[in-house]
Amino acid sequence: MLNRISVDPRVCDGKPTIRGLRITVDFVLKLLGDGYTADEIVQEYPELEKEDVYQAAKYGAWLASETTSGMA
């Protein structure tokens, strides 16, 4: 269950965020892609918890597993 991911059109232009904070899922995913560990992310952004980072990764995996059309 992804209970830490929220989408609100009034927050961050409707991008998925972590628990309504102004930290977007894509930002956390970019940090992970840059090689940061969950521990390092939580240390840099103490308002986050490790479970937030894990759920951001799960959300990204879920989006990547969706079938899209029109991509060549």
WOBEL-V170170 format. One record per residue. N is the residue number from 1. RES is the residue in one small letter. PHI is phi in whole degrees, 0 to 359 (999 if undefined). BURIAL is 1 if it has 24 or more other ideal C-beta (glycine too) atoms within 12 Angstrom, else 0. Layout:
n = [N;N]
res = [RES;RES]
phi = [PHI;PHI]
burial = [BURIAL;BURIAL]
This chain:
n = [1;2;3;4;5;6;7;8;9;10;11;12;13;14;15;16;17;18;19;20;21;22;23;24;25;26;27;28;29;30;31;32;33;34;35;36;37;38;39;40;41;42;43;44;45;46;47;48;49;50;51;52;53;54;55;56;57;58;59;60;61;62;63;64;65;66;67;68;69;70;71;72]
res = [m;l;n;r;i;s;v;d;p;r;v;c;d;g;k;p;t;i;r;g;l;r;i;t;v;d;f;v;l;k;l;l;g;d;g;y;t;a;d;e;i;v;q;e;y;p;e;l;e;k;e;d;v;y;q;a;a;k;y;g;a;w;l;a;s;e;t;t;s;g;m;a]
phi = [999;254;277;258;261;229;232;222;302;271;243;52;56;82;290;298;237;271;49;77;291;271;243;275;299;296;296;296;296;295;299;299;296;277;101;291;271;301;299;293;295;295;293;286;232;296;287;270;242;303;298;299;296;297;290;299;295;296;297;299;295;298;298;292;276;290;280;240;240;87;267;247]
burial = [0;0;0;1;1;1;0;0;0;0;0;0;0;0;1;1;1;1;1;0;1;0;1;1;1;0;1;1;1;0;1;1;0;0;0;0;0;0;0;0;1;0;0;0;1;0;0;1;0;0;0;1;1;1;1;1;1;1;1;1;0;0;0;0;0;0;0;0;0;0;0;0]
